[in-house]
Amino acid sequence: MKKYIAEFFGTMIFILMGCCAAVYHYYDVNIASVFGSAIAFGLAVVTMVYTIGGVSGCHINPAITLGAWITKRITRKDAIMYMIAQVLGTIVGLALLWLAIYNTAGLNTYQEGVSVIGILIAEIIITFAFIPGILASTYVGKLYGFIIGFGWGILCLLGLDYIGTSVNPALSIGTTLFQGVYNQLVFFTLGTYLGGGLATFVWVIIDDCYCEDNCEK
């Protein structure tokens, strides 16, 4: 149970820290606000990795949980419970954010001219680029939190101003509930799961030491 509570808490704080900056970015779109949002998300990830990583692994993202399940790092039961905790944590985090500033506009929105198919493709590519770094980070020791956070920040810089850079189905579900833009949900969520799943299978192929049971001593 502690693992699930940790995922709920970690996701909630991650949403509060990152999305607060993203909301202000929506109202003042410039290069500084883009960098600020990316840094906020990246540091939020770093903070949560070192806060709850020792308890749950700090997935705070169903796409990461999917990769962990595919590579047999967690059980199916834990994967399902993690995802539920992450979605609930996102909803509570966004609710607190809404109560604080009364508006969650700008989260997971895309610029005019970007099609929903473009969103799907972008989410597949960005998530595909992100997940292998997560799976590999456990091999680099105590710096893994900074590597994950840095990678997340870079991805935000690449896509935040155009598609919102979800790379997180829980975030897409939560923001959809608060914004009511349901036509985006399937493309954000499907793209993230497809990108995460493909990246995990590729990682399994290229890495012969993808989980503890298969590592050569």
Salt bridges, closest charged atoms under 4 A:
ASP78 OD2 - LYS3 NZ 2.71
ASP161 OD1 - HIS25 NE2 3.60
